Amino acid sequence: MTPRAVVVGPPGSGKSTVGPLLAARLGVAFRDTDDDIVARAGRAISDIFAEDGEPAFRALEEEAVATALAEHGGVLSLGGGAPITPGTRARLAGHTVVFLNVGMAAGSKRTGLSTARPLLAGVNPRATYKALLDARIPVYREVATIEVDTDERTPEELVDLLVARLEGLAAGHRPH
């Protein structure tokens, strides 16, 4: 089994909003690997980061992604940092990966630069978020089959665009 689409992007890009809407439109199930990690570990992601550290979390995440890619046939949303792990990047090869791109201003507004997000905690969340975008956008582009800019689009507009692009891929057209 292979997911119909794997959704990636930084915090604030809309993965948790667009993913379920896209799944509903396609008539398939939605799954979020962050939810899988929380269910398996029995604690919040922020607690895993705080108590065990980022490397331990990334190991759990890599395992959750591998399992979900093998088991899930619907729309699969990955945590924002999942593609930074080389094993996860390798596993994404051959899958239809949708990169929801978000700019600094829109992403900052959407996340509220919340310190509840483990990688945005710190002295200067805005600088941390910018550094995160700068580091991760090339990785997202490396794994992406389809890239869409989310800044000026509603979730419904994004779903319309993604359905059209996914249908184009299914018909053998190259994505833009």
C-alpha positions in Angstrom: 0.0 0.0 0.0 1.2 3.5 -0.7 -0.2 6.8 0.4 -2.2 8.8 -2.2 -0.3 11.9 -1.0 2.3 12.6 1.7 2.1 16.2 3.0 5.2 18.0 4.2 6.0 21.5 5.2 7.2 23.7 8.0 5.2 24.6 11.1 2.3 26.9 10.0 2.2 25.7 6.4 -1.2 24.1 6.9 -0.5 20.3 7.1 -3.0 19.7 9.9 -5.7 21.7 8.2 -5.2 21.0 4.5 -4.3 17.3 5.0 -7.7 16.2 6.4 -9.6 18.4 3.9 -7.6 16.9 1.0 -8.3 13.3 2.3 -12.0 14.1 2.6 -12.1 15.5 -1.0 -10.2 12.4 -2.3 -12.5 10.0 -0.3 -9.6 8.5 1.6 -8.4 8.4 5.3 -6.1 10.9 6.8 -3.2 10.0 9.1 -0.7 12.2 10.9 2.6 10.7 12.0 2.8 13.2 15.0 -0.4 11.6 16.3 1.1 8.2 15.8 4.1 9.2 17.8 2.0 10.6 20.7 -0.1 7.5 20.8 2.8 5.1 20.8 4.9 7.1 23.3 2.0 7.9 25.5 3.2 11.5 25.9 3.3 14.8 24.1 5.9 15.6 21.5 7.1 18.6 23.6 7.6 16.2 26.5 9.6 13.8 24.3 11.8 16.7 23.2 12.3 18.0 26.8 12.9 14.7 28.5 14.6 12.6 25.8 16.0 15.2 23.4 15.6 15.8 19.7 17.7 12.8 18.5 15.4 10.4 20.4 12.3 12.1 19.0 13.7 11.9 15.4 14.3 8.1 15.9 10.7 7.6 17.0 9.5 9.8 14.1 11.6 7.9 11.5 10.0 4.7 12.7 6.5 6.2 12.6 7.0 7.5 9.1 8.3 4.1 7.8 5.3 2.3 9.3 2.8 4.8 8.0 4.3 4.8 4.5 3.9 1.0 4.5 0.4 0.8 6.0 -1.5 3.9 4.9 -3.2 4.4 1.5 -4.8 7.8 2.1 -3.3 11.2 2.8 -0.4 11.1 5.2 0.9 14.2 7.0 4.5 14.2 8.4 5.8 16.3 11.2 7.6 19.5 10.0 11.1 18.1 10.7 10.5 14.5 9.4 12.2 15.0 6.0 15.4 16.3 7.6 16.2 12.7 8.6 18.1 10.9 5.8 16.3 7.6 6.3 12.9 9.4 5.9 14.1 11.3 2.8 15.1 8.0 1.3 11.8 6.4 2.1 9.9 9.2 0.5 11.4 8.5 -2.9 8.8 7.2 -5.2 5.9 8.6 -3.2 3.7 11.6 -4.2 4.9 14.3 -1.8 3.1 17.6 -1.5 5.2 20.4 -0.1 3.0 23.2 1.5 5.4 26.1 1.4 4.8 29.1 3.7 6.7 32.4 3.9 8.1 33.9 7.1 5.3 36.4 7.6 2.4 34.0 7.1 4.1 31.2 9.0 4.9 33.4 11.9 1.3 34.6 12.0 -0.1 31.0 11.8 2.1 29.5 14.5 2.0 32.6 16.7 5.7 31.7 17.2 4.4 29.4 19.9 6.8 28.1 22.4 4.5 25.1 22.7 6.3 24.0 19.5 9.5 22.5 20.7 11.7 23.9 17.9 10.4 27.4 18.3 11.1 27.6 22.1 13.9 29.9 23.0 15.0 33.5 23.3 14.0 34.7 19.8 11.3 32.6 18.2 11.2 34.7 15.1 14.9 34.2 14.4 14.5 30.5 15.2 11.6 30.2 12.8 13.5 32.0 10.0 16.5 29.7 10.6 14.2 26.7 10.5 12.7 27.8 7.1 16.1 28.5 5.7 17.4 25.1 6.6 14.4 23.0 5.7 13.0 24.6 2.5 15.7 23.0 0.3 15.0 19.6 2.0 11.3 19.9 1.4 11.9 20.8 -2.3 14.3 17.8 -2.6 11.5 15.3 -1.6 8.5 17.2 -3.2 6.6 16.0 -6.2 4.2 19.0 -6.0 4.9 22.4 -4.3 2.3 24.9 -3.5 2.6 28.3 -1.9 0.1 28.6 1.0 0.5 32.3 1.9 -2.3 33.8 0.0 -4.6 30.8 -0.3 -7.4 29.5 1.8 -7.4 25.8 2.8 -10.2 25.2 0.3 -8.3 26.9 -2.5 -5.3 24.8 -1.7 -7.3 21.6 -1.8 -8.8 22.6 -5.2 -5.3 23.2 -6.5 -3.9 20.0 -5.0 -6.7 17.8 -6.3 -6.1 19.2 -9.8 -2.4 18.6 -9.6 -2.8 15.1 -8.2 -5.3 14.3 -11.0 -2.7 15.7 -13.5 0.0 13.4 -12.1 -2.4 10.4 -12.3 -3.0 11.3 -16.0 0.8 11.4 -16.6 1.3 15.1 -16.6 4.4 16.6 -14.9 3.6 18.9 -11.9 4.4 22.6 -12.0 
